[in-house]
Amino acid sequence: MDFKKSLKAFKFVDISKDLYEYAATFGANLKEKNLSEIEIYLSQSFDFCVAFFGALGVGVKPILLAKPIYSGDKFVINDENFGDFLDFSKSMELKFDQNSTFFLQTSGSSGASKNIQKSLGAMIDEGLFLKDELGFNEGDKFFASVSHQHMFGLTFKIFLPLISGAKAVSKELNYPEAIFELDLTNLSFVTSPVLLQTLVSSPRAAEISGLKNIICAGSALKSELRAKIESLSSARIIEIYGSTETGIVARNLGDELLLFSKVKAALNEDEALNVSSPWCEFFQTSDWAQIDGSRLTLKGRIDRIVKLNDKRVNLISIENKMFESGLIKDCYCDTHPKFKRLAALLELNEEGVKLFRDSGKKGVVARLNEFLRPEFKNSVRYFKIVSSLCKNAQSKFLKANFKLLLEKNEELSWDKSSEEGIYKFKTKLSPALGIFMEHFPNLPLLPGFVQLDFVFKFARELGAEIGDQCVVENLKFLKFVRPNDELCIEISQRDEKVYFEIFCNGAKSAGGRIKLGL
């Protein structure tokens, strides 16, 4: 193919500028710096393409950063200085060598990010294959919630539409409000399962009905989520398996995960998958797999298999078994950093929160153990409920966060406002709060003395001098305050007294006044 011709024809639907003209200008300005490498971190895909292809076209190697964290010893192109390289009095014809290389960074989910070298020719080969294999053409339009700075976004938001003669949206649209501003009819959406889950949970979920394709990667697309999407849209759902190192490896169109026709796959002695293809010479993965013809079954990661009591235990199998309980939105299992026993971080779903409200953490753990014991006995000894697993932009949990979340004490976040002398403090009581584990383990409640502590704290913030001599008068508790409830504390001060009312889900749950000491 004539790559330069394709680049000259490539258009972004939300940008009217000529991409090749800008890239040629950028390249000419960059050439004057006499640089061999540059780090790139740009938010708009149009600007990124200008810098990326402009650099490659003048023999400068781009290093694509996963985050705006710079090495300190390389020249950086970012949103702040990008415009400095657009002096249009300078321009030059770009020359593309398919052997020219650049670096992409891995997600860092199992440790520090690594720089992976890729070639322009490999990206072109991969794009040409995807165009033919999945049937994309000049009539397609792509938009993405994922970044062009990563392999998945670079492949499916940049190279695939460029090589197919299709168009793309320059902006990264990674929240529902921005996505629903688009006319989604016949668009191809490049995204992650995490964002898809947010979309199908939105009141406007029906608006995805007109999508033509949904291309997702980053984590496994659960069958329940696929079914929900299929009930809302007739879009072709293409789940991609691959990595920064391997590029694309396999796809699932709904029935099973199948190797792409030009990918050769095998297993090593540990049953870990290795692959080779026109865009990946060879790479040994850490994915535990099974191959049956073109059918690929992923069983987990080799580095997520631990030995307990002389038996190999697959942590992903434990996580999958906990998902079967119907209580878990997300979870992550690993060895406890202090006690060398297994611990699990749990993010509860609606059913899980309901059970927690009724039976506390003890009830949730008992239900999980009903599913775990037949196969894994008491392998998981510690359970920690968290508000969120805090996955990264690629929907991956960073192993380094496990110890942090396991030891972290969840804190309340309060919204504060005032109206006509009444000060309001609002929050939602996450089941992850430590207070619910410490008091009433079988029926978690927010104790009255803790509610009074909140009142005293906020009254002091408002200037009330509450000392040892103060007296709480006319104190009444009217109803229980429980996990997942919305709490509002209203405080006013007059006549040397602090008046307070506490509301739970809009209904008054407590009230009283504090007589300030002399």
ZAMARGU-4260 file (C-alpha; in steps of 0.2 Angstrom, whole numbers, plus 5000, padded with zeros to 4 digits):
<rodrens>
0) 5000/5000/5000 | 5005/5018/4998 | 5006/5024/5016 | 5009/5042/5012 | 4994/5043/5001
5) 4983/5035/5014 | 4990/5048/5027 | 4986/5062/5016 | 4968/5056/5014 | 4965/5053/5032
10) 4952/5064/5040 | 4946/5068/5057 | 4927/5072/5057 | 4929/5085/5071 | 4944/5093/5064
15) 4944/5102/5047 | 4963/5105/5046 | 4974/5095/5034 | 4983/5082/5044 | 4997/5079/5031
20) 5001/5098/5029 | 5002/5100/5048 | 5013/5084/5050 | 5025/5091/5036 | 5026/5108/5045
25) 5029/5099/5062 | 5042/5088/5055 | 5051/5103/5047 | 5051/5113/5063 | 5056/5097/5073
30) 5071/5093/5061 | 5079/5110/5066 | 5081/5103/5084 | 5093/5089/5078 | 5085/5077/5090
35) 5085/5058/5088 | 5071/5054/5100 | 5056/5063/5108 | 5043/5059/5121 | 5025/5062/5116
40) 5010/5065/5127 | 4996/5074/5118 | 4977/5074/5122 | 4969/5076/5105 | 4972/5062/5092
45) 4974/5075/5078 | 4988/5083/5087 | 4995/5066/5091 | 4995/5061/5073 | 5004/5077/5068
50) 5018/5074/5080 | 5019/5056/5078 | 5019/5055/5059 | 5029/5071/5058 | 5043/5064/5069
55) 5043/5047/5060 | 5043/5056/5043 | 5059/5066/5047 | 5069/5051/5056 | 5065/5055/5074
60) 5060/5041/5085 | 5044/5044/5095 | 5042/5038/5113 | 5023/5037/5117 | 5020/5039/5135
65) 5006/5030/5144 | 5005/5045/5157 | 5012/5063/5157 | 5027/5057/5167 | 5043/5062/5158
70) 5060/5054/5159 | 5069/5071/5161 | 5082/5067/5149 | 5072/5068/5133 | 5064/5082/5123
75) 5045/5082/5126 | 5030/5086/5115 | 5015/5090/5125 | 4999/5101/5124 | 5009/5116/5131
80) 5022/5117/5118 | 5014/5108/5103 | 5010/5124/5094 | 5028/5130/5095 | 5031/5117/5080
85) 5018/5124/5069 | 5028/5138/5060 | 5020/5136/5043 | 5034/5146/5034 | 5043/5129/5036
90) 5038/5113/5028 | 5046/5097/5020 | 5041/5082/5012 | 5039/5067/5024 | 5048/5051/5020
95) 5042/5035/5028 | 5053/5020/5031 | 5043/5005/5036 | 5058/4999/5046 | 5058/5015/5057
100) 5054/5012/5075 | 5045/5020/5090 | 5042/5015/5108 | 5025/5011/5117 | 5023/5009/5135
105) 5015/4994/5144 | 5001/4997/5156 | 5011/4993/5171 | 4998/4982/5179 | 5010/4969/5185
110) 5024/4981/5190 | 5033/4996/5182 | 5029/5001/5164 | 5041/4995/5151 | 5045/5003/5134
115) 5041/4991/5119 | 5049/4994/5102 | 5037/4993/5087 | 5040/4997/5069 | 5029/5007/5057
120) 5029/4992/5045 | 5022/4981/5059 | 5008/4993/5062 | 5004/4994/5044 | 5003/4975/5042
125) 4992/4974/5057 | 4980/4988/5051 | 4979/4980/5033 | 4975/4963/5041 | 4962/4970/5052
130) 4954/4980/5038 | 4952/4964/5027 | 4948/4952/5042 | 4935/4962/5050 | 4928/4971/5034
135) 4931/4989/5037 | 4931/5002/5023 | 4931/5020/5019 | 4912/5022/5024 | 4917/5018/5043
140) 4919/5031/5056 | 4928/5028/5073 | 4927/5036/5090 | 4936/5030/5106 | 4935/5031/5125
145) 4953/5024/5125 | 4969/5034/5122 | 4980/5034/5106 | 4995/5034/5117 | 4992/5015/5121
150) 4993/5000/5109 | 4974/4997/5108 | 4970/5015/5104 | 4984/5017/5092 | 4979/5002/5082
155) 4960/5004/5082 | 4958/5023/5083 | 4973/5028/5072 | 4980/5014/5060 | 4965/5004/5056
160) 4954/5019/5050 | 4969/5027/5042 | 4973/5011/5032 | 4954/5008/5029 | 4951/5025/5022
165) 4939/5028/5036 | 4937/5043/5047 | 4939/5046/5066 | 4934/5058/5080 | 4949/5067/5087
170) 4943/5069/5105 | 4945/5055/5117 | 4927/5053/5124 | 4929/5043/5140 | 4913/5048/5149
175) 4895/5045/5145 | 4889/5063/5144 | 4902/5067/5130 | 4898/5050/5121 | 4879/5054/5120
180) 4882/5071/5113 | 4887/5062/5097 | 4875/5055/5084 | 4880/5037/5086 | 4872/5030/5071
185) 4883/5018/5061 | 4899/5023/5071 | 4912/5011/5077 | 4916/5013/5096 | 4934/5008/5102
190) 4932/5006/5121 | 4934/4995/5137 | 4922/4984/5146 | 4923/4996/5161 | 4916/5011/5151
195) 4903/4999/5142 | 4897/4994/5159 | 4895/5013/5164 | 4886/5016/5147 | 4873/5002/5149
200) 4869/5008/5167 | 4866/5025/5161 | 4848/5032/5159 | 4852/5035/5141 | 4858/5018/5137
205) 4846/5015/5123 | 4855/5028/5113 | 4869/5015/5109 | 4856/5006/5098 | 4863/5014/5082
210) 4881/5009/5084 | 4888/4999/5070 | 4903/4991/5079 | 4909/4990/5097 | 4927/4985/5098
215) 4934/4982/5116 | 4949/4976/5125 | 4958/4979/5141 | 4950/4966/5152 | 4938/4951/5149
220) 4921/4956/5142 | 4909/4946/5154 | 4895/4937/5146 | 4882/4946/5156 | 4888/4963/5149
225) 4889/4957/5131 | 4870/4951/5133 | 4865/4968/5140 | 4873/4977/5126 | 4865/4965/5113
230) 4848/4969/5121 | 4851/4987/5118 | 4860/4987/5101 | 4862/4977/5085 | 4881/4982/5084
235) 4894/4969/5080 | 4903/4967/5097 | 4922/4963/5094 | 4932/4958/5109 | 4950/4959/5106
240) 4964/4949/5115 | 4982/4955/5113 | 4995/4966/5122 | 5007/4980/5119 | 5021/4967/5115
245) 5011/4955/5104 | 4998/4967/5095 | 4982/4958/5091 | 4981/4939/5094 | 4963/4934/5095
250) 4945/4940/5094 | 4928/4935/5101 | 4913/4940/5090 | 4901/4931/5103 | 4904/4913/5103
255) 4922/4910/5108 | 4939/4917/5107 | 4947/4913/5091 | 4965/4916/5085 | 4967/4928/5071
260) 4971/4918/5055 | 4989/4925/5053 | 4994/4922/5072 | 5004/4907/5076 | 5002/4901/5094
265) 5009/4888/5105 | 5012/4884/5124 | 5028/4882/5133 | 5031/4869/5147 | 5021/4879/5160
270) 5007/4880/5148 | 5010/4899/5145 | 5005/4906/5128 | 5018/4912/5115 | 5013/4920/5099
275) 5021/4925/5082 | 5013/4935/5068 | 5018/4947/5054 | 5017/4961/5067 | 5026/4951/5081
280) 5041/4941/5078 | 5039/4931/5094 | 5033/4934/5112 | 5032/4923/5127 | 5017/4929/5137
285) 5013/4925/5155 | 4995/4920/5151 | 4990/4902/5155 | 4981/4895/5140 | 4974/4881/5131
290) 4974/4879/5112 | 4962/4868/5102 | 4964/4872/5084 | 4960/4890/5082 | 4951/4891/5098
295) 4960/4899/5112 | 4955/4898/5130 | 4963/4909/5143 | 4964/4902/5161 | 4973/4916/5169
300) 4991/4922/5172 | 5005/4911/5176 | 5011/4925/5188 | 4994/4923/5197 | 4996/4905/5202
305) 5002/4903/5220 | 5007/4888/5230 | 4997/4884/5246 | 5000/4869/5256 | 5010/4861/5242
310) 4995/4864/5230 | 4995/4876/5215 | 4980/4888/5216 | 4975/4899/5202 | 4970/4916/5209
315) 4959/4921/5194 | 4949/4904/5197 | 4946/4910/5215 | 4940/4927/5209 | 4929/4919/5196
320) 4921/4908/5209 | 4917/4923/5220 | 4909/4932/5205 | 4897/4917/5204 | 4890/4922/5221
325) 4881/4937/5213 | 4887/4949/5226 | 4903/4956/5218 | 4905/4970/5206 | 4924/4967/5205
330) 4937/4959/5216 | 4956/4955/5216 | 4964/4941/5226 | 4983/4939/5231 | 4994/4934/5245
335) 4993/4945/5260 | 5009/4955/5262 | 5011/4951/5280 | 5003/4934/5284 | 5007/4924/5268
340) 4989/4919/5267 | 4977/4924/5253 | 4967/4940/5255 | 4953/4947/5243 | 4948/4965/5239
345) 4929/4965/5236 | 4919/4979/5227 | 4901/4975/5231 | 4887/4976/5218 | 4869/4980/5222
350) 4865/4963/5229 | 4881/4963/5239 | 4877/4980/5247 | 4859/4973/5251 | 4866/4958/5260
355) 4879/4969/5269 | 4865/4980/5275 | 4856/4965/5282 | 4870/4954/5288 | 4886/4964/5288
360) 4903/4959/5282 | 4901/4942/5291 | 4885/4938/5280 | 4895/4943/5264 | 4910/4932/5269
365) 4899/4917/5274 | 4890/4918/5257 | 4907/4919/5247 | 4914/4904/5257 | 4899/4894/5252
370) 4905/4895/5234 | 4924/4894/5238 | 4924/4880/5250 | 4920/4865/5239 | 4935/4869/5227
375) 4946/4880/5237 | 4942/4876/5256 | 4948/4890/5267 | 4961/4897/5255 | 4955/4915/5257
380) 4957/4920/5275 | 4956/4939/5274 | 4942/4949/5265 | 4942/4968/5263 | 4927/4978/5256
385) 4933/4993/5246 | 4923/5007/5237 | 4933/5004/5221 | 4948/4994/5215 | 4954/5010/5207
390) 4959/5002/5190 | 4969/5011/5178 | 4964/5019/5161 | 4966/5002/5153 | 4954/4994/5165
395) 4968/4984/5174 | 4972/4983/5192 | 4989/4988/5197 | 4997/4975/5208 | 5006/4988/5218
400) 4989/4995/5224 | 4985/4978/5233 | 4994/4982/5249 | 4989/5000/5249 | 4970/4996/5247
405) 4971/4981/5260 | 4979/4993/5273 | 4969/5009/5269 | 4955/5015/5280 | 4941/5022/5270
410) 4937/5040/5274 | 4921/5050/5272 | 4920/5063/5259 | 4907/5077/5264 | 4898/5090/5253
415) 4896/5107/5262 | 4884/5121/5259 | 4874/5134/5269 | 4858/5143/5267 | 4850/5156/5279
420) 4862/5152/5293 | 4859/5133/5292 | 4875/5124/5287 | 4873/5107/5279 | 4885/5093/5278
425) 4881/5078/5266 | 4889/5061/5263 | 4885/5043/5257 | 4890/5030/5269 | 4900/5017/5259
430) 4900/4999/5265 | 4919/5000/5265 | 4919/5011/5280 | 4929/5003/5294 | 4916/5009/5307
435) 4904/4996/5300 | 4916/4982/5303 | 4920/4987/5321 | 4902/4989/5328 | 4887/4977/5326
440) 4895/4965/5314 | 4879/4956/5311 | 4869/4971/5308 | 4880/4986/5303 | 4874/5003/5310
445) 4882/5020/5312 | 4882/5022/5331 | 4874/5037/5339 | 4891/5042/5347 | 4899/5043/5330
450) 4885/5054/5323 | 4887/5065/5338 | 4906/5066/5334 | 4902/5072/5317 | 4891/5086/5324
455) 4904/5091/5337 | 4917/5091/5323 | 4907/5102/5311 | 4901/5114/5325 | 4919/5117/5329
460) 4923/5120/5311 | 4909/5133/5312 | 4917/5142/5327 | 4907/5135/5341 | 4918/5133/5357
465) 4913/5115/5362 | 4923/5110/5378 | 4922/5098/5392 | 4907/5108/5400 | 4895/5107/5386
470) 4879/5098/5388 | 4869/5089/5374 | 4850/5092/5377 | 4834/5085/5370 | 4844/5072/5361
475) 4833/5060/5351 | 4838/5046/5339 | 4823/5041/5328 | 4829/5028/5316 | 4844/5018/5311
480) 4858/5024/5300 | 4865/5010/5289 | 4878/5006/5275 | 4874/5015/5258 | 4862/5027/5267
485) 4864/5046/5262 | 4867/5056/5278 | 4864/5075/5280 | 4868/5085/5296 | 4861/5102/5297
490) 4868/5114/5310 | 4864/5131/5316 | 4869/5142/5331 | 4859/5154/5342 | 4858/5159/5360
495) 4874/5151/5365 | 4867/5134/5359 | 4871/5123/5344 | 4855/5116/5336 | 4857/5100/5325
500) 4846/5089/5315 | 4852/5073/5306 | 4843/5066/5291 | 4845/5049/5283 | 4839/5047/5265
505) 4829/5063/5267 | 4820/5058/5283 | 4824/5065/5300 | 4834/5052/5310 | 4841/5062/5325
510) 4841/5079/5333 | 4846/5089/5348 | 4855/5104/5354 | 4872/5107/5362 | 4872/5120/5377
515) 4890/5127/5376 | 4900/5128/5392 | 4904/5144/5401
</rodrens>
